[in-house]
Amino acid sequence: MTKINLTYHLKNIRHYYGNTKVLDIEDLKIEKGSITGLIGPNGSGKTTLLKLLAFAGRPTAGNILYNGRQEFPFSPTIRSKVTLLTQKPYLLKRTVFENIVYGLKIRKDKEYLETRVKKALSTVGLDYQDFAPRKWHELSGGEAQRVAMAARLILKPEVLLLDEPIASVDAKSAKLIREASLKARDTWGTTLVIASHDLQWLYSISDRQLSLFKGNIFSTGIENIITGPFEKINGESLVKTLGDGQAITLKGPAPKVCTAVIKKDSISIDLKKQAGDSGLNQLSGLLASMLLEKKSGHIMATVSIHDLSFVLRLTPDKISRLNLYPGKKVILRFHSNEVEWI
Ligand code: ADP
């Protein structure tokens, strides 16, 4: 039997803030050299999970094995190998050069600093001559995030945890951060876990995606979450009316439950509405983006319907048959039975 090389193994993790449970993960394995994407609405527990993976605190209950061993906050093993980059990077009130070498200096590693800083900066697309002497306040948001990323890359981390790394950066920085992340994995076998609201960006970088909701991993892969309130009709259907007047009808659950999951594989796309079946949801929207899924050869598409964004899978055949391209008006179709309530 081949032994899977795990960076993390989480067992029966529960985390509370006061009396509120914010994370509940029974079993989660993260393989070495993998890139895991975390998706979920605000407050679903992504940051809490990343902090636990960074060993910045202990879970209220449960075990986190790191490389097969139980580790604890501030253990020297972790400090030199696991690093977390947050949405708003914290930079020291010093030059870019000093910010980047800070982690090395703590480790009393002082060799070839200039060459290494040059390399780290070039990985994130910043010129050494121009940027190394700059002060922390002489950087745009995207440049500051790239400097923070370079400060982590210079440590050749075993694990790089990124919490909304592109939420406040420009498109060029987002692209460079993506490339630098992939390079870290390819060069050093770094394991990455990344939380992002940008599904397209996350999808283009990660090997697998975990959907979090209310502290639970409810699915492997990106799925569509529709939050309430829903209006109850005929006792068994629930309706959500969108701002543009369109309505989504779903077969109803127990009274209090108010979040629906529509699996992406339950959704299809067409150019015209189909007559007949009253159980079908048929919503007009715009095809917002299409992205090739590395493993399957399918295309992951997003469709915007008023202020909701749906993801679904398309085959290349369907794309050519319907002549689909981003910006095209489409009909999104799914049955009102195809819902899971969480
Ligand atoms: P996400 O990153 O998905 O937005 P978080 O992990 O930040 O989610 O938050 C999960 C839940 O825990 C939220 O309900 C949030 O309000 C709560 N929470 C986060 N940090 C704290 C804290 N330090 N004290 C109390 N509650 C917190």
Residues whose N, C-alpha, C, O or C-beta is under 5 A from the ligand:
A	BS01	ADP	Y17 V22 P41 N42 G43 S44 G45 K46 T47 T48
